[in-house]
Amino acid sequence: MAKDRSLVRASDIGSWAFCHRAWWLANVRGDPHQRPEVLAHGNQAHATHGRQVRRSQRLRTAGLWLVALALILAGLALAAWVLWG
């Protein structure tokens, strides 16, 4: 997959700040990383974290919908109690 050259990632900034030459070798020349297993582990960790974040967002949304539904049902129950006592 081609990199979007207009996007600057935090990891790119960190790599460049740590070692300008290593950043240049990886991003300009396209030389492979000396420890690809470290990159693979980092990619896997970020993917796992991303899945967890998306799941928590879905659960939060579902919770908000359930609270809204509970409030509506409570309002209907209160209205029925007031009307039919």
N, C-alpha and C positions, 0 to 999 in steps of 0.2 A: 504494500500500500504506500503510495507516495505521500510525503509529508507536505502539509500546508505551510509553505514558506512565509506566509503572512502572519502566522500564529506563533507567538513566543510563549513557550511553556515555562513554568517555574523551574522544572527540572533542567531545562536548557540554560536558564540564568544561573542556577546552582552549578552546573557543569562548567559553564564558562568562567564563573568566579573562582571555582576550584582550580581549574587548569585550562587556560585559553587554548593551548595546543591540543589537548585531548578533545575539547569541543570541536575545534576546527577539523581534526582528523575524522571524527564521527559524523559531523553534519555537513562538511563541505566536500571532503574527499570520499566519504562513505566507507571508511575502513571499519571492519568489524570490531566489536568490543573485545577486550582481552578476556573478560569474564562474562560470557553471555548467560551463564546460569544465574548470576546476580540480577541481571536485567530481567530474565524470565521470572524469577521469584518476585521481583518488584511489580512487574506487569500483572502477575497472578494475584498479588496482594491488593493491588488497586482495583482489579476486576471484582474480587470478592467484596471489597468495601463498597464499590458502586452498587452491587446487587443488594447489599444490606441497606444502603441508603434508599434505594428505590422501593424496597419492601417496606421500610419504615414509613415512607411517604404514603404508600398505598394504605397501610394500616391506619395511619393518622386520618386520612381522608374518609375511610370507612367508619372510623370512630366518630368523626364530626357528623357524618350522615346519620348514624345511629342516635346521637344526642339530639339532632334536629327532629328525627322521627319520634323520639321519646317525648320531646316538648310538645309536638303536635298532638300526640295521643293523650298526653296529660291535659292539654287545653280542651280537647274534645270531651274527655271524661269529666272535667270540671264543668263545662257547658251543659252536658247532659245531666249532671247532678243538680245544677242550679235550675234548669228548666223543668226537670221531672222530680226533683227533690227527693 
